[in-house]
Structure formats: C-alpha cells, structure tokens
C-alpha cells in the first residue's frame, strides 16, 4: 500500500494542521506503509520533516485530500481509492452551501478527525458516510510537572492566535472580568504579543517550554471555534490543567473529550465562564481533570493507534 496526502495548490504552512499531517505521514511510514506529502509549497519550519514530493505517484493505492482546496482535484484522479480527511469545517474559505457540495462528492469517502465535526457535517445535510479517525496525541510526551504552588494566584492559560476563530478577544475579555488580585494570565503562540494583562507570554514555544507552561496553570481556557480536534487543551489536560471551554457545537471540537461537568467545565457565554471560574477556583477539580485524561488516553488515543485505524480503513 502507498498513501499520498494531497496538498497540491494549498501546501504546508506553519500551523497545527500541517504539523498533524507531517506527523501522521511519519507514523504511517514507521508502521511500514509508504506515505508521502504531495505538495508544491512547503513553508513549514517548526521542525525538520521528510521532504514533500510534487506529484501523485503512479503506484499510489489511496489519495487523501487534506482540505477543501484539494477535494476537487482529488476527485478527478484516476486512483483506486480517494478520501478526504476533514480536519475542520472550513467556513473561513467557503460558505456552508459550497462546503456541503464538497462533502457530497460521490467518489470521495469522507473521514473526520472528531465525532463532533462529523455530527456538524451531517446536520448540515451531508448524505455520505462519514468515518471518524482521530489524529491522536503523543501520550508518552505530555506529563504534569506539578509547577502549581499553593497560596498564589490562580493561573489561567490560553492559546494566542490572530485568526478570529481562535477567539483571543474572549480571553482578553475574560481577564478583564476577573479579579486581578486572585488570577493571573499566561499564553503562548506564534506571533508577537504585547498585552498588559499577561504575566507571561511565550513566542514559538518549544515542547519543553509548553510542558512547563501547562504544568504551571490551574485552568486552560479554550474558546476556539471551527477546528477539527483541538490539540492544545488535550496537551494542557495531560499536564494537569482543568479545561474550561464553550459548549457551542463549533467550539473547536473540544467536546469530543470535554464533556459537560464530567471531564471539563463548559459555558454558554463569557459571563457564565467567569461565574464558573469564580465558583470553582478553590474547589478540588482533580476528579474532572482525571476523567479528561482518561478520555484523551482511552478514547482519543495515540497517534500510532489512530494511524493503524486509518490503514485498516484504507486497506
């Protein structure tokens, strides 16, 4: 079997989606399945990775479209099997009607990376079968260094991003509504940030820095919308943070592992988020954090486990 991830015309960039594809491709090759990233553009610089090839190989067994920009050209390929690994409802590129037409292309098999995303697509009107295969997470890497200290401010962390879907303004507004004498706020991201309300910001954080940052936080705030499976809160949870996220169906699909009051605290609006934090900051939330970690470990699973499921589906 040979698998090609089709990025032609879209390419790799410095973002979590590209990182997921690179790591998925690497894992497949480690499992003995020859896999390539097919792209005419490679601007990914976060870490060294296998070089992309610039055309679909003639001996390919399956081609996987990686975004709405590659679905149509994938559907026209003369290859045995064609798939679309839908990793987000890309309404920042196309409207719902245009996306629905792509979801319903007959010779493409749809795969989502979260059940919440699959439900959203079905509710939109997709009449095709939708499989769900998580991208998985590096379970052996993320761990709690327990850098939280007693008798200090409650530390709340969040991912910074310039895109509106990252909802950075929600974090700023949350900070403005909470008592500065009781809470402090930290973040990381790729861009430069100059925010007075932050006590710490890390640009281009290394994994070691991320583990330390997560492990210093009591709460991880996840307001992001319109993603597939949101990695950052999973990493934070495995490092001991309590997840607080919106229960909106488009909230970045945290809801695959952050179930209301069982493995996360979820809110309807920002005022409710403030109320939840103020009521819970002195409570023992270890049972919620533990349940979140159990779900991430046993339901989401490792990258290797999920790529084995992908191989089974494609075989």
PALUM-416862 format. One line per field, with one value per residue: x, y, z of N, C-alpha, C, O, CB in turn. Coordinates in steps of 0.05 Angstrom, whole numbers. Glycine has a CB too. Layout:
<sites>
n_x: [X	...]
n_y: [Y	...]
n_z: [Z	...]
ca_x: [X	...]
ca_y: [Y	...]
ca_z: [Z	...]
c_x: [X	...]
c_y: [Y	...]
c_z: [Z	...]
o_x: [X	...]
o_y: [Y	...]
o_z: [Z	...]
cb_x: [X	...]
cb_y: [Y	...]
cb_z: [Z	...]
</sites>
This chain:
<sites>
n_x: [17	9	5	-18	-19	-55	-36	-33	-31	-47	-11	40	41	61	27	-20	-50	-18	25	1	-10	42	64	28	39	93	86	56	94	131	102	105	78	83	84	68	75	45	61	67	84	121	124	133	165	173	197	246	228	205	219	173	139	126	84	29	44	51	41	6	-39	-80	-108	-109	-147	-133	-158	-209	-192	-166	-201	-232	-193	-172	-216	-217	-175	-145	-144	-143	-170	-202	-202	-224	-195	-225	-211	-231	-287	-286	-304	-281	-260	-299	-370	-426	-461	-428	-388	-419	-432	-381	-374	-411	-391	-390	-350	-313	-291	-311	-274	-271	-236	-258	-315	-352	-345	-361	-415	-432	-425	-461	-509	-511	-528	-502	-503	-470	-431	-395	-333	-297	-233	-187	-132	-98	-53	10	18	57	90	69	63	49	85	75	78	48	32	16	-25	-23	-37	-91	-75	-88	-88	-81	-86	-55	-77	-82	-124	-194	-224	-195	-210	-185	-198	-238	-210	-182	-226	-246	-205	-209	-256	-246	-220	-160	-127	-134	-126	-82	-54	-32	0	13	40	48	56	79	64	37	11	-17	-45	-24	18	57	83	98	132	135	142	181	173	187	183	128	107	123	96	41	40	44	-4	-69	-118	-141	-162	-206	-229	-233	-262	-290	-251	-221	-205	-184	-120	-89	-117	-120	-66	-55	-90	-68	-24	-43	-81	-145	-196	-232	-284	-324	-390	-411	-428	-391	-341	-286	-285	-272	-307	-307	-275	-284	-330	-391	-385	-363	-314	-294	-306	-359	-384	-438	-436	-393	-399	-420	-375	-340	-368	-366	-311	-301	-331	-308	-253	-230	-243	-234	-216	-195	-218	-246	-206	-177	-214	-218	-166	-167	-205	-180	-135	-157	-201	-190	-135	-69	-24	-2	-39	-85	-68	-62	-115	-130	-101	-127	-178	-166	-148]
n_y: [-24	45	111	176	242	294	358	394	457	481	470	465	499	541	517	483	445	429	408	364	332	322	292	249	226	211	174	134	115	95	52	19	31	59	128	193	265	305	361	426	469	485	512	501	506	492	445	397	357	303	309	339	311	328	310	265	198	144	93	95	76	98	163	220	275	338	384	433	457	418	378	375	368	320	286	279	248	188	140	83	89	143	195	243	274	307	360	403	447	484	540	589	592	576	581	551	523	515	483	439	416	397	359	321	298	243	204	207	188	207	227	246	282	285	266	304	341	309	302	355	362	324	345	390	371	331	272	230	173	180	172	169	185	198	244	232	234	251	212	194	236	284	308	319	367	389	445	481	525	531	580	624	664	643	611	621	596	605	595	637	669	699	693	702	657	636	664	700	749	735	713	758	790	757	760	814	813	785	783	816	810	758	725	705	711	673	657	626	627	639	689	757	787	839	849	878	851	800	758	727	709	665	662	621	572	519	447	431	479	486	443	459	508	493	459	496	520	527	527	515	555	549	576	570	564	526	488	423	371	395	405	432	440	386	372	407	387	335	352	368	409	440	439	491	507	530	506	508	481	490	497	487	434	412	384	329	307	336	333	360	382	334	319	367	438	472	527	573	627	684	710	669	636	665	663	608	599	632	606	556	559	549	498	426	400	354	305	316	332	284	250	274	264	208	200	225	192	139	142	181	169	145	171	131	88	109	117	65	50	81	57	8	23	43	-2]
n_z: [0	-15	5	-9	15	-6	-20	-60	-89	-42	2	54	115	171	218	262	234	190	218	241	195	177	220	220	171	179	220	194	157	194	210	168	122	61	53	30	30	-14	-46	-74	-47	10	68	120	181	233	253	230	174	132	63	17	-40	-109	-142	-153	-140	-188	-171	-129	-77	-48	-44	-4	6	36	51	36	-10	-40	-53	-101	-142	-125	-132	-186	-199	-226	-190	-145	-94	-61	-14	36	88	134	171	195	193	141	139	135	86	48	39	75	39	-6	17	32	-18	-31	10	-7	-53	-95	-106	-67	-4	60	117	184	236	285	324	337	296	253	265	260	205	184	204	173	125	97	59	54	76	136	164	226	247	294	299	338	396	426	474	509	516	539	604	674	708	755	773	798	852	922	956	920	862	820	761	694	629	556	486	439	379	315	279	274	290	332	376	411	434	469	512	530	546	585	623	637	665	711	778	787	831	846	803	749	683	627	564	500	433	361	340	354	416	454	510	565	605	610	648	630	567	515	456	399	427	454	459	510	538	533	563	613	618	613	659	699	701	729	704	637	586	532	480	425	359	303	289	278	314	374	393	433	485	499	507	549	589	598	623	671	675	687	641	612	571	515	504	455	391	353	376	366	370	419	448	439	478	523	563	590	655	670	647	638	648	622	585	568	554	560	610	640	640	671	720	730	737	781	820	823	831	880	891	893	836	817	803	756	722	720	695	645	627	625	584	540	536	530	494	453	442	421	369	338	346	321	268	254	252	209	168	167	149	98	72]
ca_x: [0	22	-15	-10	-35	-55	-36	-27	-45	-51	15	45	48	66	2	-24	-60	5	40	-14	-5	70	67	13	55	116	77	49	119	142	85	111	62	96	66	81	61	48	56	84	92	128	133	132	193	174	217	254	210	210	214	149	142	110	63	18	58	34	34	-8	-63	-101	-101	-125	-149	-127	-172	-229	-178	-155	-221	-240	-172	-170	-239	-212	-152	-150	-130	-162	-186	-200	-213	-219	-193	-236	-199	-244	-307	-270	-322	-266	-254	-323	-395	-437	-472	-405	-376	-437	-428	-357	-379	-428	-379	-396	-328	-295	-300	-305	-263	-267	-218	-273	-343	-367	-344	-378	-443	-437	-428	-486	-531	-511	-542	-486	-516	-449	-420	-372	-317	-281	-207	-173	-103	-83	-36	34	11	81	106	57	61	46	109	64	91	29	40	-6	-25	-16	-59	-99	-63	-105	-73	-97	-71	-59	-78	-93	-148	-218	-233	-181	-225	-166	-212	-253	-192	-178	-250	-248	-186	-220	-279	-237	-205	-131	-114	-137	-120	-62	-60	-8	-7	35	31	69	61	87	41	43	-14	-12	-58	-9	42	77	76	120	130	148	150	190	155	195	170	99	101	127	75	17	42	42	-31	-91	-140	-135	-185	-206	-252	-230	-284	-286	-228	-228	-199	-167	-98	-77	-129	-112	-39	-57	-103	-49	-5	-56	-99	-174	-205	-257	-289	-351	-405	-421	-421	-369	-321	-260	-289	-263	-328	-301	-263	-290	-359	-401	-383	-352	-285	-288	-327	-366	-400	-455	-427	-369	-407	-421	-348	-330	-381	-356	-284	-302	-343	-293	-224	-220	-252	-217	-226	-178	-233	-253	-181	-170	-233	-209	-142	-176	-219	-160	-118	-171	-220	-175	-113	-43	-22	2	-64	-103	-58	-68	-143	-131	-91	-148	-199	-157	-140]
ca_y: [0	71	132	204	264	314	386	410	483	491	469	464	524	538	515	457	426	419	392	338	317	313	271	226	214	199	150	113	104	78	28	3	39	81	151	218	290	315	390	444	490	476	534	492	509	487	424	383	336	290	327	334	305	348	299	240	175	127	68	102	60	116	192	233	304	348	408	437	465	395	357	372	356	292	271	275	230	160	124	63	99	171	202	270	275	333	367	427	457	507	562	613	592	572	582	524	510	506	461	416	404	381	336	302	287	214	185	214	178	227	219	269	277	285	259	328	351	291	310	381	359	310	364	409	358	312	246	209	160	195	157	187	176	219	245	221	253	238	208	189	260	304	299	341	372	399	470	499	529	539	608	642	670	622	617	613	598	605	596	661	667	723	687	706	632	630	677	712	770	723	710	785	798	741	771	839	809	771	799	813	802	729	710	715	700	667	648	622	630	642	717	774	797	859	851	884	833	775	758	712	700	651	661	598	556	491	428	432	503	482	426	476	528	478	449	518	531	513	525	522	566	540	588	567	552	518	470	395	363	416	392	446	432	358	373	420	368	315	366	373	432	438	452	507	513	535	482	513	458	497	509	475	406	402	368	300	297	353	331	379	376	307	320	396	456	485	552	583	653	693	716	643	626	680	652	581	601	643	586	531	562	539	471	405	391	333	283	324	330	255	239	285	250	181	201	230	168	115	147	193	150	154	175	104	73	121	112	37	50	93	36	-12	35	46	-28]
ca_z: [0	-15	11	-14	25	-27	-12	-84	-91	-15	14	82	128	200	233	274	214	175	236	243	171	177	240	211	149	192	235	175	147	215	212	144	99	47	53	21	29	-42	-45	-89	-29	36	85	148	192	262	257	205	166	107	40	1	-69	-123	-158	-142	-151	-205	-158	-104	-71	-38	-42	17	4	62	55	15	-35	-54	-57	-129	-158	-116	-143	-215	-202	-233	-170	-135	-72	-56	12	46	117	141	197	204	175	131	131	130	57	32	55	82	15	-22	32	31	-44	-30	28	-20	-77	-94	-108	-45	22	80	143	201	258	310	322	338	269	236	271	248	176	180	209	151	103	82	57	50	100	148	184	244	256	307	292	361	410	436	502	526	519	557	632	694	725	781	779	812	880	940	966	899	844	802	735	671	603	532	461	423	350	302	265	290	301	357	397	431	448	491	534	540	560	610	642	646	683	735	798	782	855	850	779	730	656	610	537	480	405	341	334	376	432	475	525	593	624	612	664	615	540	501	427	387	450	450	474	539	549	534	586	637	619	620	686	718	700	742	685	609	573	504	467	396	344	275	284	279	341	385	407	456	510	506	518	576	607	605	641	697	675	684	616	611	543	506	496	428	375	335	393	362	374	445	460	437	502	545	567	609	684	675	641	634	656	597	589	546	546	575	637	653	643	695	743	735	747	808	838	823	833	906	894	884	810	807	790	729	706	716	676	620	619	618	558	520	534	521	472	431	437	410	340	326	346	302	241	248	244	181	150	164	133	71	61]
c_x: [17	1	-3	-29	-33	-57	-31	-44	-51	-25	16	53	53	40	-1	-34	-37	22	27	-9	23	74	52	28	79	108	69	74	133	127	88	94	74	76	82	63	66	40	76	94	98	140	133	161	195	194	223	234	217	202	188	156	121	89	54	33	40	25	18	-34	-86	-91	-120	-124	-146	-141	-191	-216	-167	-176	-227	-218	-167	-192	-234	-189	-161	-134	-151	-181	-181	-215	-209	-218	-200	-227	-210	-265	-297	-287	-307	-257	-279	-347	-406	-447	-449	-391	-393	-435	-402	-360	-395	-417	-380	-372	-306	-307	-291	-295	-261	-248	-232	-302	-360	-368	-361	-407	-450	-442	-454	-510	-533	-526	-526	-499	-496	-442	-396	-359	-302	-256	-193	-144	-86	-65	-12	31	36	97	96	54	61	71	101	78	72	37	16	-2	-15	-40	-65	-90	-81	-89	-92	-77	-76	-59	-91	-119	-173	-228	-219	-193	-207	-180	-229	-236	-186	-202	-254	-230	-196	-242	-271	-220	-175	-115	-115	-127	-97	-64	-34	-18	18	23	55	76	71	63	51	17	-7	-23	-43	14	65	66	101	115	147	159	159	171	162	182	140	92	103	104	48	17	40	14	-51	-114	-130	-161	-184	-230	-253	-255	-273	-259	-239	-225	-178	-145	-90	-91	-123	-85	-40	-70	-84	-27	-18	-75	-129	-182	-231	-262	-318	-364	-419	-411	-397	-344	-293	-261	-275	-283	-325	-288	-269	-320	-368	-400	-373	-322	-276	-311	-333	-385	-416	-445	-405	-376	-409	-394	-335	-342	-371	-329	-285	-313	-325	-263	-213	-229	-231	-229	-210	-193	-241	-228	-174	-188	-226	-185	-148	-188	-199	-143	-133	-190	-206	-151	-88	-44	-19	-23	-83	-94	-62	-97	-146	-122	-113	-171	-191	-150	-163]
c_y: [25	93	159	223	287	343	405	435	496	493	467	491	520	540	486	436	413	401	364	321	306	289	246	211	199	173	127	100	86	52	10	9	63	104	176	242	302	344	405	467	478	499	527	491	502	465	411	360	325	308	319	325	323	337	273	216	157	102	72	84	77	145	204	263	315	374	413	446	442	373	353	359	326	275	264	256	201	142	105	74	128	179	232	268	304	340	393	435	484	530	589	615	592	574	553	509	499	482	436	402	387	356	314	292	256	196	191	202	198	215	245	262	282	278	283	341	335	298	337	379	344	329	385	398	339	284	223	197	176	177	177	172	199	220	234	242	237	234	206	215	279	294	323	344	384	424	491	502	538	568	628	648	645	629	605	617	596	606	623	655	691	718	691	680	624	643	689	734	760	720	737	794	783	753	798	836	796	789	794	805	772	713	722	699	697	657	640	624	634	671	732	786	817	865	856	864	807	778	743	705	688	650	637	579	528	473	428	457	500	465	443	496	515	470	470	529	514	508	530	530	561	551	583	555	543	505	441	386	382	404	405	440	404	358	385	402	347	326	376	397	424	453	467	516	518	509	486	490	464	506	497	445	395	382	338	289	314	354	347	368	348	308	348	412	473	508	559	609	662	698	690	631	639	668	625	582	612	623	562	535	551	510	451	393	368	310	290	322	301	243	249	269	221	180	206	206	145	119	160	176	162	158	148	88	83	116	82	34	61	72	15	-2	36	20	-41]
c_z: [0	-13	4	-1	6	-16	-36	-86	-64	0	44	93	157	215	243	254	198	193	239	219	169	196	232	190	160	206	216	163	168	218	187	120	86	43	45	26	1	-42	-62	-72	-2	52	114	159	221	269	231	199	138	84	25	-27	-83	-142	-146	-155	-168	-191	-132	-102	-63	-37	-22	12	33	69	32	-11	-51	-61	-87	-146	-150	-130	-173	-220	-210	-214	-157	-113	-66	-30	17	76	125	169	208	184	165	121	129	101	40	50	59	57	-3	-9	30	4	-44	-12	13	-47	-75	-93	-87	-19	44	106	159	223	285	305	322	310	250	240	259	218	169	183	187	127	87	83	52	77	110	169	202	252	268	297	314	374	421	466	520	531	539	585	651	711	752	790	791	841	897	947	945	882	827	774	713	645	579	508	447	394	338	288	284	304	327	381	419	447	471	516	547	556	586	631	653	666	710	752	794	807	860	827	763	704	640	583	522	452	386	335	358	390	452	489	554	613	628	631	651	588	527	472	417	409	441	465	504	552	552	558	611	640	627	650	707	720	716	722	657	596	543	490	437	383	316	270	282	308	352	402	433	482	519	519	546	596	617	623	666	698	675	658	621	583	537	499	469	410	356	351	389	367	399	457	456	462	527	549	592	638	690	670	635	645	631	603	564	536	566	605	653	658	668	720	750	747	776	829	842	830	859	910	884	858	799	794	762	711	700	695	648	609	611	590	536	515	521	498	448	423	425	380	326	324	325	273	234	240	215	161	145	146	104	57	45]
o_x: [38	-19	20	-53	-11	-78	-24	-69	-58	-17	-5	68	51	33	12	-28	-37	32	41	-4	27	86	61	29	85	122	76	75	144	139	75	95	77	55	105	38	89	17	100	110	82	164	133	179	216	207	208	225	232	181	183	178	102	76	68	34	16	4	17	-47	-109	-68	-144	-103	-156	-138	-190	-229	-159	-168	-228	-224	-158	-187	-246	-184	-182	-114	-175	-205	-158	-238	-193	-238	-184	-236	-199	-262	-300	-285	-320	-247	-281	-345	-396	-443	-451	-383	-382	-436	-402	-350	-392	-431	-370	-372	-284	-331	-268	-306	-250	-243	-218	-313	-381	-388	-375	-423	-472	-460	-467	-528	-555	-537	-534	-506	-504	-446	-379	-371	-296	-256	-186	-133	-63	-63	-14	41	35	114	111	42	71	78	118	90	78	46	-2	19	0	-62	-48	-95	-87	-78	-114	-56	-100	-44	-109	-135	-171	-239	-229	-188	-214	-175	-233	-245	-185	-199	-263	-237	-191	-247	-286	-207	-165	-93	-99	-121	-93	-76	-16	-41	40	-1	78	98	71	43	71	3	6	-13	-49	29	88	43	123	95	169	182	148	155	144	172	128	73	86	95	34	-3	37	8	-48	-127	-112	-180	-164	-251	-272	-267	-252	-246	-263	-242	-157	-151	-85	-76	-121	-81	-27	-61	-82	-14	-6	-83	-136	-176	-250	-245	-336	-351	-435	-388	-385	-327	-277	-240	-266	-275	-340	-290	-261	-334	-354	-413	-374	-306	-254	-332	-316	-400	-409	-445	-399	-360	-403	-389	-322	-327	-366	-323	-270	-305	-326	-249	-189	-223	-214	-249	-210	-182	-242	-230	-166	-179	-227	-184	-137	-183	-200	-136	-122	-194	-210	-149	-87	-62	-31	-29	-96	-110	-65	-104	-163	-134	-118	-181	-208	-148	-160]
o_y: [26	92	164	221	298	350	428	433	519	514	468	506	498	561	468	413	389	380	344	297	282	269	224	186	177	153	104	75	65	32	-10	-6	84	101	179	240	307	352	397	484	462	504	544	478	505	467	414	347	337	321	295	333	332	352	260	215	155	90	54	79	71	149	200	275	303	385	400	443	446	353	330	342	310	252	245	249	192	131	111	68	137	170	245	261	322	327	404	430	504	538	609	636	607	569	535	485	477	463	414	377	366	335	290	280	245	176	182	207	204	195	265	238	285	284	284	352	346	299	340	392	351	328	397	413	331	274	201	208	185	169	199	151	219	200	228	264	213	250	214	215	290	272	345	326	388	425	514	482	552	580	646	637	629	651	581	639	586	617	631	639	703	737	683	681	607	636	687	738	774	724	740	806	794	756	804	854	795	807	772	795	761	689	747	677	714	649	647	622	632	678	722	793	812	884	840	861	792	798	745	697	699	638	632	572	516	482	426	455	510	471	440	501	524	474	465	545	490	487	547	515	567	537	591	537	551	510	437	393	384	394	392	434	398	344	375	401	340	311	391	404	404	476	456	530	510	491	470	482	445	521	498	432	372	366	322	266	307	372	349	348	339	298	353	402	486	508	552	614	648	692	689	619	626	663	619	567	601	623	549	515	545	498	458	379	362	297	272	313	295	227	233	262	210	162	193	199	132	100	151	168	186	148	143	76	67	113	76	18	52	69	7	-17	30	19	-62]
o_z: [13	-28	11	-5	1	-5	-32	-85	-63	10	57	80	167	225	234	257	193	184	240	222	162	189	238	190	152	204	222	160	162	226	184	101	98	31	52	25	-6	-38	-64	-81	9	49	132	148	233	290	211	217	124	85	21	-37	-71	-157	-131	-180	-162	-198	-115	-121	-70	-29	-23	16	52	91	12	-33	-74	-72	-96	-162	-167	-138	-183	-243	-200	-222	-158	-113	-67	-26	4	89	124	188	227	160	179	98	122	92	21	75	46	54	-14	-23	27	3	-57	-19	20	-62	-55	-79	-89	-13	46	116	149	229	305	284	309	301	233	221	248	207	149	167	182	110	65	104	46	98	94	188	193	264	254	288	310	364	426	482	543	548	556	588	644	726	769	812	793	853	886	945	951	887	821	764	714	640	581	510	444	384	350	285	307	326	342	404	443	471	491	539	571	577	606	654	677	683	729	742	797	805	875	830	764	704	640	580	530	449	395	327	381	377	467	483	567	635	647	629	658	585	529	463	426	409	423	481	521	574	571	573	629	662	645	664	731	737	716	723	653	595	530	488	424	395	308	250	285	325	341	424	453	502	543	540	565	619	640	637	681	720	663	655	633	571	553	488	460	412	346	340	408	369	399	474	468	468	549	540	612	644	713	686	626	651	620	622	541	511	585	622	677	679	684	740	774	766	793	852	863	834	861	931	869	858	775	776	745	689	678	678	628	586	592	574	515	492	503	482	425	400	419	367	306	303	311	255	210	222	200	140	123	130	86	32	34]
cb_x: [-19	40	-24	-8	-25	-78	-15	-30	-71	-72	30	68	25	85	-22	-44	-79	22	42	-44	-11	89	58	-15	63	130	53	33	138	141	56	108	32	107	53	88	71	29	58	70	69	147	116	120	202	146	207	282	181	195	238	130	138	127	73	-12	72	50	59	-15	-57	-112	-103	-116	-176	-97	-154	-249	-157	-132	-246	-247	-146	-173	-265	-206	-135	-143	-116	-147	-181	-210	-200	-242	-163	-267	-169	-223	-335	-251	-345	-241	-236	-323	-416	-460	-489	-385	-371	-466	-426	-334	-394	-455	-350	-413	-316	-290	-288	-330	-235	-294	-193	-271	-351	-355	-315	-372	-448	-414	-403	-489	-528	-483	-553	-457	-537	-424	-412	-382	-297	-298	-191	-174	-95	-66	-52	60	-6	98	108	31	84	22	127	65	104	0	63	-6	-9	8	-52	-131	-34	-132	-53	-117	-77	-37	-93	-73	-148	-241	-230	-151	-246	-142	-231	-265	-166	-172	-274	-240	-159	-230	-299	-222	-213	-120	-126	-166	-144	-33	-79	10	-23	49	11	61	35	106	26	55	-31	-22	-87	0	37	86	66	125	140	171	126	219	158	226	177	89	120	154	72	13	67	62	-40	-102	-162	-122	-187	-205	-252	-206	-307	-288	-206	-211	-189	-183	-74	-79	-160	-113	-21	-74	-128	-36	9	-36	-93	-189	-209	-256	-279	-352	-426	-412	-445	-377	-329	-240	-280	-258	-355	-283	-233	-280	-367	-428	-410	-366	-278	-284	-318	-379	-382	-484	-450	-357	-433	-438	-331	-337	-412	-355	-267	-319	-370	-295	-217	-229	-279	-213	-225	-162	-259	-264	-158	-173	-261	-202	-121	-196	-240	-142	-107	-186	-243	-165	-123	-21	2	23	-77	-107	-28	-62	-160	-113	-66	-159	-206	-133	-130]
cb_y: [0	75	131	209	273	309	391	392	479	474	493	444	545	561	523	460	439	442	405	344	334	336	281	235	235	218	157	125	126	93	35	-25	45	72	155	216	310	299	399	455	512	451	558	463	537	479	403	373	346	263	326	358	275	366	294	238	158	119	52	131	39	107	206	225	314	352	432	458	484	383	364	399	372	289	287	302	229	155	141	39	81	188	186	290	268	333	368	450	460	498	565	614	567	545	601	527	530	529	468	425	426	398	345	315	297	206	185	244	149	244	205	279	294	313	240	348	352	262	310	401	343	286	377	416	379	310	246	222	130	222	138	195	162	215	274	197	267	255	183	169	275	314	280	336	391	378	481	489	550	521	611	631	694	618	607	629	576	628	573	682	641	734	658	717	610	638	658	723	785	695	697	804	795	712	775	856	792	745	792	840	816	723	707	712	719	646	669	594	653	629	730	797	773	885	826	912	827	766	746	686	724	623	687	607	552	488	399	434	527	469	402	490	542	453	433	540	534	530	546	498	597	509	618	551	573	542	473	377	333	437	391	476	436	340	390	446	355	303	388	377	450	450	430	531	489	555	475	541	449	519	505	488	390	426	376	295	295	382	302	387	379	286	301	402	475	465	575	586	674	717	731	623	632	710	651	565	620	669	577	518	591	556	467	382	414	321	277	354	344	240	247	315	249	170	223	254	160	104	165	222	128	134	194	89	76	150	120	19	67	118	22	-19	63	64	-47]
cb_z: [24	-41	40	-44	54	-47	10	-109	-105	0	6	89	124	209	215	296	196	164	264	246	146	184	267	201	129	212	253	152	139	242	215	151	108	19	80	-9	51	-62	-16	-114	-26	35	80	150	188	272	278	208	167	105	21	1	-75	-138	-187	-147	-129	-230	-152	-103	-50	-10	-70	45	-9	65	59	24	-28	-38	-42	-140	-156	-86	-140	-228	-177	-263	-148	-124	-46	-80	35	36	126	138	195	208	190	109	150	149	50	17	43	102	-1	-27	61	35	-66	-19	53	-25	-81	-117	-135	-43	28	85	141	213	256	323	345	358	259	243	301	254	165	199	236	143	86	95	35	37	95	161	169	269	233	338	286	352	434	429	504	513	492	545	640	712	710	802	754	808	882	966	991	881	826	803	733	671	602	531	442	430	341	282	254	274	281	354	409	417	429	483	525	517	542	604	628	623	669	727	827	771	879	855	761	742	641	625	522	485	402	315	324	366	445	462	521	599	615	584	692	630	523	513	414	368	469	459	463	541	531	509	587	637	592	602	689	710	671	766	692	594	579	502	472	390	341	257	306	260	343	401	389	451	509	481	500	573	595	580	626	717	652	709	594	631	526	483	517	417	358	317	421	380	350	465	450	413	498	540	571	602	696	657	619	603	680	578	597	556	546	563	638	637	618	693	738	708	730	809	828	798	830	928	879	905	790	831	807	729	721	742	682	622	642	638	558	529	561	544	481	439	420	417	334	342	374	307	239	273	264	179	161	192	143	71	83]
</sites>
